[in-house]
């Protein structure tokens, strides 16, 4: 037997195949094709398979064929198998394959060399030699592979138990849908702006490393304002599943038995443990809490006294200042609460030195950044500064 790799529709799989010069065709197991999504097509001429004594074989009849890419070591080819109900093997390479590639087989060490003209020019990209596998070991590997695949499929399954005879098993709307639709086992009215727990009549066992999240259905949310609250289902919970439905609209909603009310989405979870420490690593954000990352542009608009008084009474969140100009300077006469809080938060803050504001490479030019340099003219320099005398009326 020899190890082969077959490429299905979505994935590839490795299995051990029997090389049998007594087989008149190349065969592949029907169940194996279904399990690994190997595409099959209907044969033009369905036919029976006969044994050496002339009796029909239980392998047949052959109604479908499978044309599939196959690797044997570095040997790549497209092989056409007859799909049959094989008893002891997943694949058999018979006389059609042997004649097509004409491999050189050394039966003693189980050495197979693809050195025919066809293989060296079309099928190979590396070494032409592979080695056979003892039949007992090959059959054991195939058995392990078969059961490990069944177990892997089981590990990905959501186990569902009906707790009521009228309960419905969750279903998917489409093959690739993220969620499984959950069905109500009871009639219930959800009042406007209210919420109710609606039972499903089922219990679950989720796959390892996951938890279940009950999420809203888009149709109910858009048309009737029905959403889902508190939707975490722990893997170790085995009681009846209930869905907390919330009605956001201003009219009652009536849930009917058998109606799809939510969708169950299994999500991966990192199982963690709590460890107490005395110090946490510093971060840029630090202890800044709610809204600490919000940024807003400050805009100042002049408003009337009447508008200011109305805004104070309404408790507007915008910062408001009420003042008057005196000799070109604004004097603040009143503020609203949010502005007062902002002013208080600035009080007591130390004024930064220029060396804390100006980059070090510009320290030699600190005078440029001094306040008096920006608000006062430099002293007059006779013979250097230009003077233009303007006479009124000219």
C-alpha positions in Angstrom: 0.0 0.0 0.0 1.1 3.6 -0.7 0.3 6.9 0.9 -1.7 9.2 -1.4 -3.0 12.8 -0.9 -6.4 13.6 -2.5 -7.6 17.2 -3.0 -11.3 17.7 -2.4 -13.5 20.7 -3.0 -12.4 22.7 0.1 -9.5 20.7 1.6 -7.1 17.8 1.0 -6.7 14.6 2.9 -4.1 11.8 3.2 -5.0 8.1 3.0 -3.3 4.8 2.2 -4.3 3.2 -1.1 -3.9 -0.4 -2.2 -2.0 -1.0 -5.4 -3.7 -4.0 -7.0 -2.7 -5.4 -10.4 -5.7 -7.7 -10.2 -8.2 -4.8 -10.1 -9.6 -4.0 -13.5 -10.4 -0.4 -12.5 -9.3 2.3 -10.1 -11.8 2.6 -7.2 -12.6 5.0 -4.4 -15.0 4.5 -1.5 -18.4 6.2 -1.8 -18.5 7.2 1.9 -15.0 8.5 1.8 -15.9 10.9 -1.0 -18.9 12.2 0.9 -16.9 12.7 4.1 -14.0 14.6 2.5 -16.1 16.5 -0.1 -14.5 14.8 -3.1 -16.6 15.8 -6.1 -18.4 13.0 -7.9 -20.2 13.0 -11.3 -22.8 10.6 -12.7 -21.2 8.0 -14.9 -22.4 7.9 -18.6 -22.8 4.1 -18.5 -23.6 2.7 -15.0 -22.4 -0.9 -14.6 -22.1 -3.8 -12.3 -18.8 -5.1 -10.8 -18.3 -8.8 -11.1 -16.1 -11.2 -9.0 -13.8 -13.8 -10.5 -16.5 -16.4 -10.3 -18.9 -14.2 -12.3 -21.1 -13.2 -9.4 -22.0 -9.4 -9.0 -19.9 -7.8 -6.3 -21.4 -6.0 -3.3 -19.2 -3.0 -4.3 -21.5 -2.1 -7.1 -23.2 -1.1 -9.1 -20.9 1.9 -10.2 -23.1 4.9 -10.9 -20.6 7.7 -10.3 -17.0 8.6 -11.0 -14.6 11.0 -9.2 -11.9 12.9 -11.1 -9.6 14.3 -8.4 -6.0 15.7 -8.1 -3.8 13.1 -6.4 -0.2 13.3 -5.0 2.1 10.4 -4.3 5.2 11.9 -2.9 6.3 14.4 -5.5 4.2 12.7 -8.2 1.1 14.8 -9.1 -1.6 13.6 -11.4 -5.3 13.8 -12.1 -6.9 10.5 -11.5 -10.4 9.2 -12.4 -11.8 6.7 -9.9 -14.9 4.5 -10.1 -17.0 5.3 -7.0 -17.9 2.1 -5.2 -18.8 0.7 -1.8 -15.4 -0.6 -0.8 -15.2 -3.0 2.1 -11.6 -2.7 3.4 -10.0 0.2 1.6 -10.5 3.8 0.9 -8.9 3.7 -2.5 -7.6 1.1 -4.9 -5.1 1.8 -7.7 -5.7 -0.9 -10.3 -4.5 -1.7 -13.8 -5.6 1.6 -15.5 -3.4 3.5 -13.1 -0.5 1.1 -13.5 -0.7 1.2 -17.3 -1.0 4.9 -17.4 2.1 5.7 -15.3 4.0 2.4 -15.6 5.9 2.8 -12.2 8.9 0.5 -11.5 8.0 -1.5 -8.4 10.6 -3.3 -6.3 8.4 -5.6 -4.2 11.1 -6.5 -1.7 11.8 -3.1 0.0 8.5 -1.8 -1.2 10.1 0.8 -3.5 8.1 2.6 -6.2 9.9 4.7 -8.8 8.1 6.9 -11.3 10.7 6.9 -14.1 8.5 6.5 -17.2 8.7 9.1 -19.9 5.3 10.4 -19.0 6.1 10.8 -15.3 9.5 12.4 -15.7 8.1 15.0 -18.2 4.6 15.7 -16.8 4.0 14.4 -13.2 7.2 15.0 -11.2 8.8 18.0 -9.6 11.2 16.3 -7.2 12.4 12.7 -6.4 10.7 10.0 -8.5 10.8 7.4 -5.7 8.3 6.6 -2.9 8.1 3.7 -0.5 5.2 1.4 0.1 3.7 0.9 3.6 3.0 -2.5 5.1 -0.6 -3.4 4.7 -1.3 -3.9 8.4 0.2 -0.5 9.3 -1.6 1.2 6.4 -5.0 -0.2 7.4 -4.4 0.9 11.0 -3.5 4.4 9.9 -6.7 4.6 7.8 -8.7 3.4 10.8 -7.2 6.0 13.1 -7.7 8.7 10.5 -11.4 7.6 10.0 -12.2 7.7 13.7 -10.2 10.9 14.4 -12.2 12.6 11.7 -15.5 11.4 13.3 -14.2 12.7 16.7 -13.2 16.1 15.2 -16.6 16.4 13.6 -18.2 15.5 17.0 -16.1 18.1 18.8 -17.4 20.8 16.5 -21.1 19.8 17.1 -23.6 21.5 19.3 -25.4 18.8 21.2 -29.1 19.6 21.6 -31.6 17.9 23.9 -35.4 18.5 23.6 -36.9 19.2 27.0 -40.4 19.5 25.5 -42.0 17.3 22.8 -43.0 20.4 20.7 -39.5 22.0 20.9 -37.7 22.7 17.7 -34.0 21.9 17.1 -32.0 25.1 16.1 -31.6 25.5 12.3 -29.4 27.6 10.0 -31.0 29.8 7.4 -28.1 29.1 5.0 -25.2 26.7 5.0 -22.7 29.5 5.8 -24.9 31.4 8.3 -23.1 32.4 11.5 -26.0 31.6 13.8 -28.5 28.8 14.5 -32.1 30.1 14.8 -33.7 29.6 18.2 -37.5 28.9 18.3 -40.0 29.8 21.0 -41.8 27.0 22.8 -44.5 29.3 24.2 -46.7 32.2 23.3 -45.8 35.4 25.1 -46.5 39.1 24.9 -43.7 41.6 25.3 -45.1 44.9 26.3 -44.0 48.2 24.8 -40.6 49.3 26.2 -40.6 46.0 28.2 -38.8 42.7 28.3 -39.7 39.0 28.9 -37.9 35.7 29.1 -39.1 33.4 26.3 -38.3 29.7 26.7 -37.0 27.5 23.8 -37.7 24.0 25.2 -34.2 22.8 24.6 -30.9 22.4 26.5 -27.4 22.5 24.9 -23.8 21.3 25.2 -21.5 23.5 23.3 -18.1 22.5 21.8 -14.9 22.8 23.9 -13.4 26.2 24.1 -16.6 28.0 23.2 -19.6 29.7 24.8 -23.0 30.5 23.2 -24.2 34.0 22.5 -27.9 34.6 21.8 -28.0 37.5 19.3 -31.0 39.4 17.8 -32.5 38.5 14.5 -32.3 41.3 12.1 -35.8 40.9 10.8 -37.4 41.2 14.3 -35.1 44.1 15.2 -35.9 46.2 12.1 -39.6 45.5 11.8 -40.6 45.2 15.4 -37.8 46.7 17.5 -37.2 43.3 19.2 -33.6 42.8 20.5 -31.8 40.5 22.9 -30.5 41.2 26.4 -27.8 39.4 28.5 -27.1 36.7 25.9 -24.2 34.7 27.3 -24.7 30.9 27.6 -21.9 29.2 29.5 -20.7 25.8 28.2 -21.3 24.1 31.5 -24.9 25.2 31.7 -27.2 22.3 30.8 -30.6 23.8 31.8 -33.3 25.0 29.4 -32.3 27.9 27.2 -34.3 31.1 27.7 -34.0 34.2 25.6 -34.5 37.7 27.1 -36.4 39.6 24.5 -36.5 43.4 24.7 -39.2 45.5 23.0 -37.8 48.9 22.0 -41.0 50.1 20.2 -44.0 51.8 21.7 -46.5 49.0 21.0 -46.8 45.4 22.3 -45.3 42.4 20.4 -46.8 39.0 20.6 -44.4 36.0 20.3 -46.0 32.8 18.9 -45.0 29.3 19.6 -42.6 28.0 16.9 -41.5 31.5 16.0 -37.8 32.2 15.4 -36.9 34.6 18.2 -33.1 34.8 18.3 -29.9 33.2 16.9 -27.4 31.1 18.8 -23.8 31.9 17.8 -21.0 29.8 19.3 -17.9 31.9 19.9 -14.4 31.0 20.9 -13.3 31.9 24.4 -10.0 32.1 26.2 -10.3 30.2 29.5 -8.4 32.3 32.0 -7.5 32.3 35.7 -7.4 35.3 38.1 -4.0 36.1 39.6 -3.6 38.8 42.2 -0.6 41.2 41.8 0.8 44.3 43.6 1.7 46.2 40.5 0.4 46.7 37.0 2.5 47.8 34.0 2.2 51.5 33.2 0.3 52.5 30.0 -0.2 55.7 28.1 -3.8 55.9 29.2 -3.1 55.0 32.8 -6.1 55.6 35.1 -8.1 57.8 32.8 -11.6 56.5 32.7 -14.8 57.2 30.9 -14.6 59.6 27.9 -10.9 60.1 28.5 -10.2 59.4 24.8 -12.9 61.7 23.5 -11.6 64.7 21.6 -13.8 67.7 20.9 -13.0 71.0 19.1 -13.8 74.1 21.2 -16.0 76.7 19.5 -16.8 80.1 21.0 -19.9 81.9 19.8 -21.5 85.1 21.1 -25.1 84.7 22.4 -27.6 87.0 23.9 -28.4 87.4 27.6 -31.8 85.8 27.1 -30.3 82.7 25.4 -27.7 82.4 28.1 -30.4 82.4 30.9 -32.5 79.8 29.0 -29.5 77.5 28.5 -28.6 77.7 32.2 -32.2 76.7 33.2 -32.2 73.8 30.7 -28.9 72.4 32.0 -27.1 72.4 28.6 -23.9 70.5 28.5 -22.2 73.1 26.3 -19.8 75.4 28.2 -21.3 78.9 28.5 -19.6 82.1 29.6 -21.4 85.4 30.3 -19.3 88.5 30.5 -18.6 92.0 29.2 -15.6 93.8 27.6 -13.8 96.3 29.8 -10.9 98.2 28.2 -10.5 95.5 25.6 -10.5 92.7 28.1 -13.3 90.1 28.7 -14.6 90.0 32.3 -16.5 86.8 33.1 -19.7 87.6 35.1 -21.3 84.1 35.1 -20.9 80.6 33.8 -23.0 77.4 33.7 -22.1 74.3 35.7 -20.1 72.5 33.0 -17.9 75.6 32.4 -17.4 76.1 36.1 -16.2 72.5 36.5 -13.8 73.0 33.6 -12.4 76.2 35.2 -12.0 74.5 38.6 -10.1 71.6 37.0 -7.5 74.0 35.7 -7.0 75.8 39.0 -3.9 74.9 40.9 -2.1 73.7 37.9 1.5 74.9 37.8 2.5 77.1 34.9 5.1 75.3 32.8 8.5 76.8 32.3 9.6 77.5 28.7 12.2 74.7 28.9 9.3 72.2 29.4 7.5 73.6 26.3 10.2 74.4 23.9 12.4 71.6 22.4 15.9 71.6 23.7 17.5 72.4 20.4 15.7 75.8 20.5 16.7 76.8 24.0 19.2 79.3 22.7 16.3 81.2 21.2 14.0 81.2 24.2 13.5 85.0 24.0 11.6 84.5 20.8 9.0 82.6 22.8 8.8 85.1 25.8 5.4 86.7 26.2 6.9 90.3 26.2 8.6 89.6 22.9 5.2 88.9 21.3 3.4 91.8 22.9 5.9 94.7 23.0 8.0 96.4 20.3 11.8 96.3 20.7 13.6 99.5 21.6 14.3 102.1 18.8 17.7 101.7 17.2 18.9 105.0 15.6 20.6 104.6 12.3 19.2 101.1 11.9 15.4 101.4 12.0 13.6 103.2 9.2 11.3 106.1 10.1 8.5 107.4 8.0 6.8 110.6 9.0 3.3 111.1 7.8 1.6 114.5 7.8 -2.1 114.8 8.1 -3.8 115.8 4.9 -1.0 114.8 2.6 
